[in-house]
Structure formats: C-alpha cells, structure tokens
Amino acid sequence: MELRSYLKERKELIDREILKFLPPEPAFGKRLYEAVKYSLTVGGKRLRPILCMAGCEIVGGELKDALTPACAIEMIHTYSLVHDDLPAMDNDTLRRGHPTTWVKFGEATAILAGDALLNRAFEVLSDWEFDCSRKVRVISEIARASGMLGMVLGQQCDLDAEGRSDVTLEELLFIHRHKTGRLITASVVSGGITGGGSEEEIEALRRYGDHIGLAFQIIDDVLDVVGDQEKLGKNVGSDLEKGKVTFVTFFGVEGAKKRAEEEVEKAIDSLSLFSSQKREPLEAIARFIVEREY
C-alpha cells in the first residue's frame, strides 16, 4: 500500500467529519466556539482517529462505524494539546505551525475550550447510535485512557519530573506509557471493539498500541533534539529548557531511535494473527512512527 495516500485520504475524511460533531454556533459566547473550532482545524496528523479506523477494519468492521469514536478521540487529543500548551503546563507558543490556542484567545478561553472539547467528545460518544454493549466498552476504554489512570496521570508525572536529575528509566517509561501511550492504545483498541473483534484480536491490538505508543513518544524525544521546527510545527528544544529527562538523556539520539525501532518490531509481531493483507495499514503506520520527521 502507498502510506502517504492512505494517511492523506483518512486525514481529509476526519477533517470533514469532525466539524459535523460541533454544536451550532451560539448567539452568545462565540469566542469559546471560535477557540474550539480553531483548535480542531489548525492541522495535525490525525494519527489517533486513523488508528481507530484501521483497528475497526482489521477485525472486519466497516469504516463508517468507526467515524464517531475516531472523531471523539481526536477531540480528546486536541483538548490535551490545548491544556498542555498553557503557561502553567508546557508554556508553548506554537502548535501545528500556528499560535497555540492560549496565545490566540487567552489563557482563560483556552482552558474553557479544552474543557468543552473533552465534554463534547463524551456527548458525541453517548449520542452515538450503535450497538449498546460495544458503545459502552468503547466509552470506558477511552475514558480510562484519558483520565487519572491514563493521560492526565502521565501529564502530572511529567510535570513532577521536570528539573529532576534523578528520574529513573522506570519512571520515564511510566510517564511515556501514560501521557502519550494510553490514548494511542485506546484509539486502535476502540476501533477493534467497534468492528466486533474477538477478545484475542482486541488484545493483539492492545499490545500493538502499547508498543507504538511508546515508540511515538521516544521519537518525540528525538525530534525535540534534532527535529526541524518548521516541519514539526511546534517549538523544539523545550525538553532541554525545562530540564526534562528523556530517552535521549539515557541513550543518546541513536540509542533512542534503536529503542523505538525495537518497539515498532514488537508492535508488528503483535499483529501476526491477522492476514498479511489486513495488517498492512497498521504495519505501515508503525514504521511511519519511527521514520517521521514531524
């Protein structure tokens, strides 16, 4: 398969569909609506919703069925970026090649925009007209990955580790697996649940997600050191500025890349129960993660 075309086509689909899930623009408080819409439309790879759709298809499900959870996941991911960029968190001014939401609309509105996106995602999932038992499993999967057992916990641990030189590899792995990895895993697993995958298939997708989630964050660490800011669309060198211990700190650039490649190979091995044709998109996405420049 030609991955570039696949990713472009899926990204364009999400770009079109996600705005359909926003409520009508209100008569008052339009600034909040504008901030939410801005945050959702200033770019992004749409990797998580693409993983959700691919997870659905690999188990024999239909692409259209995965659009609702895919868009909800992208709303949650976007909310996390809006909040992560705030001065109280990472204090970033550039995201996806554009001013961050707090720079554009102010801190207070950015906080509210993030809150709105998170809550809207669960409104969308709750209103989803789909098999009830699968829907509840998907909601539970995404909620656990997003909250105080997942992404939010990882962000707090990341803040706690700033400026400390005694961060262990075990602690760093915990941060990466929660802050970034849990939502990536939930994306592909939610797709598998939506598509009616067997328990064996869903667990295979969970292992795949765990490995690519870690690989993704390791490569983020690398790109923060050697990446091109224009290609990345965000500030580089911020980890060093904040005194963060990263995989590059432990292993150097080449060592970190090697660890990411090992995680990707484990992810691909996790898909062995699927036919070679069915697993091709997820294999290609896994390899893209370690080869990406943005």
PyMOL commands that set and color helices and strands:
alter all, ss='L'
color gray80, all
select helices_A, chain A and resi 3-21+30-41+47-58+63-84+101-105+107-127+132-146+151-161+169-194+199-226+229-232+238-241+247-269+276-291
alter helices_A, ss='H'
color red, helices_A
select strands_A, chain A and resi 94-95+98-99
alter strands_A, ss='S'
color yellow, strands_A
deselect
rebuild
show_as cartoon
